[in-house]
């Protein structure tokens, strides 16, 4: 993940990845 490229679009991608990871952890 490139912290230097953290614009609003990057934030959305990070939020999606985080949400996906949380959902996967919840299914465990």
mmCIF entry with sequence, helices, sheets and N, C-alpha, C, O atoms, coordinates in Angstrom:
data_MODEL
# 
_entry.id   MODEL 
# 
_entity.id                         1 
_entity.type                       polymer 
_entity.pdbx_number_of_molecules   1 
# 
_entity_poly.entity_id                      1 
_entity_poly.type                           'polypeptide(L)' 
_entity_poly.nstd_linkage                   no 
_entity_poly.nstd_monomer                   no 
_entity_poly.pdbx_seq_one_letter_code       
;(UNK)(UNK)(UNK)(UNK)(UNK)(UNK)(UNK)(UNK)(UNK)(UNK)(UNK)(UNK)(UNK)(UNK)(UNK)(UNK)
(UNK)(UNK)(UNK)(UNK)(UNK)(UNK)(UNK)(UNK)(UNK)(UNK)(UNK)(UNK)
;
_entity_poly.pdbx_seq_one_letter_code_can   XXXXXXXXXXXXXXXXXXXXXXXXXXXX 
_entity_poly.pdbx_strand_id                 A 
# 
loop_
_entity_poly_seq.entity_id 
_entity_poly_seq.num 
_entity_poly_seq.mon_id 
_entity_poly_seq.hetero 
1 1  UNK n 
1 2  UNK n 
1 3  UNK n 
1 4  UNK n 
1 5  UNK n 
1 6  UNK n 
1 7  UNK n 
1 8  UNK n 
1 9  UNK n 
1 10 UNK n 
1 11 UNK n 
1 12 UNK n 
1 13 UNK n 
1 14 UNK n 
1 15 UNK n 
1 16 UNK n 
1 17 UNK n 
1 18 UNK n 
1 19 UNK n 
1 20 UNK n 
1 21 UNK n 
1 22 UNK n 
1 23 UNK n 
1 24 UNK n 
1 25 UNK n 
1 26 UNK n 
1 27 UNK n 
1 28 UNK n 
# 
_struct_asym.id          A 
_struct_asym.entity_id   1 
# 
loop_
_struct_conf.conf_type_id 
_struct_conf.id 
_struct_conf.pdbx_PDB_helix_id 
_struct_conf.beg_label_comp_id 
_struct_conf.beg_label_asym_id 
_struct_conf.beg_label_seq_id 
_struct_conf.pdbx_beg_PDB_ins_code 
_struct_conf.end_label_comp_id 
_struct_conf.end_label_asym_id 
_struct_conf.end_label_seq_id 
_struct_conf.pdbx_end_PDB_ins_code 
_struct_conf.beg_auth_comp_id 
_struct_conf.beg_auth_asym_id 
_struct_conf.beg_auth_seq_id 
_struct_conf.end_auth_comp_id 
_struct_conf.end_auth_asym_id 
_struct_conf.end_auth_seq_id 
_struct_conf.pdbx_PDB_helix_class 
_struct_conf.details 
_struct_conf.pdbx_PDB_helix_length 
HELX_P HELX_P1 AA1 UNK A 3 ? UNK A 5  ? UNK A 3 UNK A 5  5 ? 3  
HELX_P HELX_P2 AA2 UNK A 8 ? UNK A 27 ? UNK A 8 UNK A 27 1 ? 20 
# 
_struct_conf_type.id          HELX_P 
_struct_conf_type.criteria    ? 
_struct_conf_type.reference   ? 
# 
loop_
_atom_site.group_PDB 
_atom_site.id 
_atom_site.type_symbol 
_atom_site.label_atom_id 
_atom_site.label_alt_id 
_atom_site.label_comp_id 
_atom_site.label_asym_id 
_atom_site.label_entity_id 
_atom_site.label_seq_id 
_atom_site.pdbx_PDB_ins_code 
_atom_site.Cartn_x 
_atom_site.Cartn_y 
_atom_site.Cartn_z 
_atom_site.occupancy 
_atom_site.B_iso_or_equiv 
_atom_site.pdbx_formal_charge 
_atom_site.auth_seq_id 
_atom_site.auth_comp_id 
_atom_site.auth_asym_id 
_atom_site.auth_atom_id 
_atom_site.pdbx_PDB_model_num 
ATOM 1   N N  . UNK A 1 1  ? 0.843   -1.197  0.000  1.00 0.00 ? 1  UNK A N  1 
ATOM 2   C CA . UNK A 1 1  ? 0.000   0.000   0.000  1.00 0.00 ? 1  UNK A CA 1 
ATOM 3   C C  . UNK A 1 1  ? 0.879   1.248   0.000  1.00 0.00 ? 1  UNK A C  1 
ATOM 4   O O  . UNK A 1 1  ? 1.806   1.373   0.800  1.00 0.00 ? 1  UNK A O  1 
ATOM 5   N N  . UNK A 1 2  ? 0.571   2.159   -0.907 1.00 0.00 ? 2  UNK A N  1 
ATOM 6   C CA . UNK A 1 2  ? 1.391   3.376   -1.006 1.00 0.00 ? 2  UNK A CA 1 
ATOM 7   C C  . UNK A 1 2  ? 0.765   4.496   -0.185 1.00 0.00 ? 2  UNK A C  1 
ATOM 8   O O  . UNK A 1 2  ? -0.286  5.028   -0.545 1.00 0.00 ? 2  UNK A O  1 
ATOM 9   N N  . UNK A 1 3  ? 1.413   4.849   0.914  1.00 0.00 ? 3  UNK A N  1 
ATOM 10  C CA . UNK A 1 3  ? 0.872   5.914   1.751  1.00 0.00 ? 3  UNK A CA 1 
ATOM 11  C C  . UNK A 1 3  ? 0.948   7.255   1.040  1.00 0.00 ? 3  UNK A C  1 
ATOM 12  O O  . UNK A 1 3  ? 0.159   8.155   1.330  1.00 0.00 ? 3  UNK A O  1 
ATOM 13  N N  . UNK A 1 4  ? 1.901   7.402   0.098  1.00 0.00 ? 4  UNK A N  1 
ATOM 14  C CA . UNK A 1 4  ? 2.051   8.672   -0.606 1.00 0.00 ? 4  UNK A CA 1 
ATOM 15  C C  . UNK A 1 4  ? 0.900   8.893   -1.580 1.00 0.00 ? 4  UNK A C  1 
ATOM 16  O O  . UNK A 1 4  ? 0.676   10.014  -2.037 1.00 0.00 ? 4  UNK A O  1 
ATOM 17  N N  . UNK A 1 5  ? 0.167   7.820   -1.900 1.00 0.00 ? 5  UNK A N  1 
ATOM 18  C CA . UNK A 1 5  ? -0.928  7.926   -2.875 1.00 0.00 ? 5  UNK A CA 1 
ATOM 19  C C  . UNK A 1 5  ? -2.271  7.843   -2.165 1.00 0.00 ? 5  UNK A C  1 
ATOM 20  O O  . UNK A 1 5  ? -3.217  7.244   -2.677 1.00 0.00 ? 5  UNK A O  1 
ATOM 21  N N  . UNK A 1 6  ? -2.351  8.456   -0.967 1.00 0.00 ? 6  UNK A N  1 
ATOM 22  C CA . UNK A 1 6  ? -3.552  8.325   -0.157 1.00 0.00 ? 6  UNK A CA 1 
ATOM 23  C C  . UNK A 1 6  ? -4.535  9.453   -0.436 1.00 0.00 ? 6  UNK A C  1 
ATOM 24  O O  . UNK A 1 6  ? -4.718  10.342  0.396  1.00 0.00 ? 6  UNK A O  1 
ATOM 25  N N  . UNK A 1 7  ? -5.176  9.419   -1.619 1.00 0.00 ? 7  UNK A N  1 
ATOM 26  C CA . UNK A 1 7  ? -6.214  10.414  -1.903 1.00 0.00 ? 7  UNK A CA 1 
ATOM 27  C C  . UNK A 1 7  ? -7.567  9.806   -1.546 1.00 0.00 ? 7  UNK A C  1 
ATOM 28  O O  . UNK A 1 7  ? -7.609  8.722   -0.965 1.00 0.00 ? 7  UNK A O  1 
ATOM 29  N N  . UNK A 1 8  ? -8.665  10.468  -1.872 1.00 0.00 ? 8  UNK A N  1 
ATOM 30  C CA . UNK A 1 8  ? -9.996  9.957   -1.525 1.00 0.00 ? 8  UNK A CA 1 
ATOM 31  C C  . UNK A 1 8  ? -10.231 8.600   -2.170 1.00 0.00 ? 8  UNK A C  1 
ATOM 32  O O  . UNK A 1 8  ? -10.872 7.735   -1.574 1.00 0.00 ? 8  UNK A O  1 
ATOM 33  N N  . UNK A 1 9  ? -9.721  8.403   -3.375 1.00 0.00 ? 9  UNK A N  1 
ATOM 34  C CA . UNK A 1 9  ? -9.897  7.117   -4.053 1.00 0.00 ? 9  UNK A CA 1 
ATOM 35  C C  . UNK A 1 9  ? -9.133  6.035   -3.315 1.00 0.00 ? 9  UNK A C  1 
ATOM 36  O O  . UNK A 1 9  ? -9.634  4.923   -3.147 1.00 0.00 ? 9  UNK A O  1 
ATOM 37  N N  . UNK A 1 10 ? -7.933  6.349   -2.877 1.00 0.00 ? 10 UNK A N  1 
ATOM 38  C CA . UNK A 1 10 ? -7.136  5.391   -2.115 1.00 0.00 ? 10 UNK A CA 1 
ATOM 39  C C  . UNK A 1 10 ? -7.830  5.060   -0.801 1.00 0.00 ? 10 UNK A C  1 
ATOM 40  O O  . UNK A 1 10 ? -7.802  3.916   -0.348 1.00 0.00 ? 10 UNK A O  1 
ATOM 41  N N  . UNK A 1 11 ? -8.451  6.064   -0.193 1.00 0.00 ? 11 UNK A N  1 
ATOM 42  C CA . UNK A 1 11 ? -9.173  5.832   1.056  1.00 0.00 ? 11 UNK A CA 1 
ATOM 43  C C  . UNK A 1 11 ? -10.302 4.841   0.835  1.00 0.00 ? 11 UNK A C  1 
ATOM 44  O O  . UNK A 1 11 ? -10.539 3.965   1.666  1.00 0.00 ? 11 UNK A O  1 
ATOM 45  N N  . UNK A 1 12 ? -11.004 4.981   -0.293 1.00 0.00 ? 12 UNK A N  1 
ATOM 46  C CA . UNK A 1 12 ? -12.111 4.065   -0.585 1.00 0.00 ? 12 UNK A CA 1 
ATOM 47  C C  . UNK A 1 12 ? -11.596 2.643   -0.734 1.00 0.00 ? 12 UNK A C  1 
ATOM 48  O O  . UNK A 1 12 ? -12.202 1.701   -0.223 1.00 0.00 ? 12 UNK A O  1 
ATOM 49  N N  . UNK A 1 13 ? -10.478 2.486   -1.436 1.00 0.00 ? 13 UNK A N  1 
ATOM 50  C CA . UNK A 1 13 ? -9.905  1.151   -1.630 1.00 0.00 ? 13 UNK A CA 1 
ATOM 51  C C  . UNK A 1 13 ? -9.501  0.560   -0.283 1.00 0.00 ? 13 UNK A C  1 
ATOM 52  O O  . UNK A 1 13 ? -9.739  -0.619  -0.022 1.00 0.00 ? 13 UNK A O  1 
ATOM 53  N N  . UNK A 1 14 ? -8.895  1.371   0.563  1.00 0.00 ? 14 UNK A N  1 
ATOM 54  C CA . UNK A 1 14 ? -8.468  0.895   1.882  1.00 0.00 ? 14 UNK A CA 1 
ATOM 55  C C  . UNK A 1 14 ? -9.685  0.496   2.722  1.00 0.00 ? 14 UNK A C  1 
ATOM 56  O O  . UNK A 1 14 ? -9.659  -0.510  3.431  1.00 0.00 ? 14 UNK A O  1 
ATOM 57  N N  . UNK A 1 15 ? -10.742 1.294   2.634  1.00 0.00 ? 15 UNK A N  1 
ATOM 58  C CA . UNK A 1 15 ? -11.962 0.983   3.389  1.00 0.00 ? 15 UNK A CA 1 
ATOM 59  C C  . UNK A 1 15 ? -12.563 -0.328  2.908  1.00 0.00 ? 15 UNK A C  1 
ATOM 60  O O  . UNK A 1 15 ? -13.030 -1.137  3.710  1.00 0.00 ? 15 UNK A O  1 
ATOM 61  N N  . UNK A 1 16 ? -12.549 -0.536  1.590  1.00 0.00 ? 16 UNK A N  1 
ATOM 62  C CA . UNK A 1 16 ? -13.080 -1.797  1.045  1.00 0.00 ? 16 UNK A CA 1 
ATOM 63  C C  . UNK A 1 16 ? -12.266 -2.979  1.540  1.00 0.00 ? 16 UNK A C  1 
ATOM 64  O O  . UNK A 1 16 ? -12.827 -3.990  1.963  1.00 0.00 ? 16 UNK A O  1 
ATOM 65  N N  . UNK A 1 17 ? -10.945 -2.858  1.491  1.00 0.00 ? 17 UNK A N  1 
ATOM 66  C CA . UNK A 1 17 ? -10.080 -3.957  1.941  1.00 0.00 ? 17 UNK A CA 1 
ATOM 67  C C  . UNK A 1 17 ? -10.301 -4.224  3.426  1.00 0.00 ? 17 UNK A C  1 
ATOM 68  O O  . UNK A 1 17 ? -10.373 -5.377  3.851  1.00 0.00 ? 17 UNK A O  1 
ATOM 69  N N  . UNK A 1 18 ? -10.407 -3.154  4.211  1.00 0.00 ? 18 UNK A N  1 
ATOM 70  C CA . UNK A 1 18 ? -10.596 -3.315  5.652  1.00 0.00 ? 18 UNK A CA 1 
ATOM 71  C C  . UNK A 1 18 ? -11.922 -4.009  5.933  1.00 0.00 ? 18 UNK A C  1 
ATOM 72  O O  . UNK A 1 18 ? -11.991 -4.933  6.744  1.00 0.00 ? 18 UNK A O  1 
ATOM 73  N N  . UNK A 1 19 ? -12.976 -3.553  5.251  1.00 0.00 ? 19 UNK A N  1 
ATOM 74  C CA . UNK A 1 19 ? -14.302 -4.153  5.453  1.00 0.00 ? 19 UNK A CA 1 
ATOM 75  C C  . UNK A 1 19 ? -14.278 -5.624  5.064  1.00 0.00 ? 19 UNK A C  1 
ATOM 76  O O  . UNK A 1 19 ? -14.838 -6.466  5.766  1.00 0.00 ? 19 UNK A O  1 
ATOM 77  N N  . UNK A 1 20 ? -13.632 -5.931  3.951  1.00 0.00 ? 20 UNK A N  1 
ATOM 78  C CA . UNK A 1 20 ? -13.551 -7.320  3.488  1.00 0.00 ? 20 UNK A CA 1 
ATOM 79  C C  . UNK A 1 20 ? -12.804 -8.175  4.509  1.00 0.00 ? 20 UNK A C  1 
ATOM 80  O O  . UNK A 1 20 ? -13.216 -9.295  4.811  1.00 0.00 ? 20 UNK A O  1 
ATOM 81  N N  . UNK A 1 21 ? -11.713 -7.642  5.035  1.00 0.00 ? 21 UNK A N  1 
ATOM 82  C CA . UNK A 1 21 ? -10.930 -8.388  6.027  1.00 0.00 ? 21 UNK A CA 1 
ATOM 83  C C  . UNK A 1 21 ? -11.754 -8.626  7.287  1.00 0.00 ? 21 UNK A C  1 
ATOM 84  O O  . UNK A 1 21 ? -11.727 -9.720  7.850  1.00 0.00 ? 21 UNK A O  1 
ATOM 85  N N  . UNK A 1 22 ? -12.484 -7.610  7.730  1.00 0.00 ? 22 UNK A N  1 
ATOM 86  C CA . UNK A 1 22 ? -13.312 -7.749  8.932  1.00 0.00 ? 22 UNK A CA 1 
ATOM 87  C C  . UNK A 1 22 ? -14.379 -8.814  8.707  1.00 0.00 ? 22 UNK A C  1 
ATOM 88  O O  . UNK A 1 22 ? -14.632 -9.637  9.587  1.00 0.00 ? 22 UNK A O  1 
ATOM 89  N N  . UNK A 1 23 ? -15.004 -8.800  7.534  1.00 0.00 ? 23 UNK A N  1 
ATOM 90  C CA . UNK A 1 23 ? -16.038 -9.793  7.233  1.00 0.00 ? 23 UNK A CA 1 
ATOM 91  C C  . UNK A 1 23 ? -15.446 -11.194 7.226  1.00 0.00 ? 23 UNK A C  1 
ATOM 92  O O  . UNK A 1 23 ? -16.051 -12.132 7.744  1.00 0.00 ? 23 UNK A O  1 
ATOM 93  N N  . UNK A 1 24 ? -14.259 -11.334 6.638  1.00 0.00 ? 24 UNK A N  1 
ATOM 94  C CA . UNK A 1 24 ? -13.612 -12.650 6.595  1.00 0.00 ? 24 UNK A CA 1 
ATOM 95  C C  . UNK A 1 24 ? -13.286 -13.128 8.006  1.00 0.00 ? 24 UNK A C  1 
ATOM 96  O O  . UNK A 1 24 ? -13.458 -14.306 8.320  1.00 0.00 ? 24 UNK A O  1 
ATOM 97  N N  . UNK A 1 25 ? -12.819 -12.221 8.854  1.00 0.00 ? 25 UNK A N  1 
ATOM 98  C CA . UNK A 1 25 ? -12.479 -12.596 10.230 1.00 0.00 ? 25 UNK A CA 1 
ATOM 99  C C  . UNK A 1 25 ? -13.742 -12.980 11.004 1.00 0.00 ? 25 UNK A C  1 
ATOM 100 O O  . UNK A 1 25 ? -13.707 -13.868 11.856 1.00 0.00 ? 25 UNK A O  1 
ATOM 101 N N  . UNK A 1 26 ? -14.846 -12.314 10.706 1.00 0.00 ? 26 UNK A N  1 
ATOM 102 C CA . UNK A 1 26 ? -16.102 -12.597 11.405 1.00 0.00 ? 26 UNK A CA 1 
ATOM 103 C C  . UNK A 1 26 ? -16.636 -13.973 11.012 1.00 0.00 ? 26 UNK A C  1 
ATOM 104 O O  . UNK A 1 26 ? -17.307 -14.633 11.806 1.00 0.00 ? 26 UNK A O  1 
ATOM 105 N N  . UNK A 1 27 ? -16.339 -14.397 9.799  1.00 0.00 ? 27 UNK A N  1 
ATOM 106 C CA . UNK A 1 27 ? -16.832 -15.698 9.336  1.00 0.00 ? 27 UNK A CA 1 
ATOM 107 C C  . UNK A 1 27 ? -16.036 -16.850 9.938  1.00 0.00 ? 27 UNK A C  1 
ATOM 108 O O  . UNK A 1 27 ? -16.487 -17.995 9.909  1.00 0.00 ? 27 UNK A O  1 
ATOM 109 N N  . UNK A 1 28 ? -14.850 -16.558 10.487 1.00 0.00 ? 28 UNK A N  1 
ATOM 110 C CA . UNK A 1 28 ? -14.010 -17.625 11.035 1.00 0.00 ? 28 UNK A CA 1 
ATOM 111 C C  . UNK A 1 28 ? -14.664 -18.285 12.231 1.00 0.00 ? 28 UNK A C  1 
ATOM 112 O O  . UNK A 1 28 ? -14.094 -19.206 12.816 1.00 0.00 ? 28 UNK A O  1 
# 
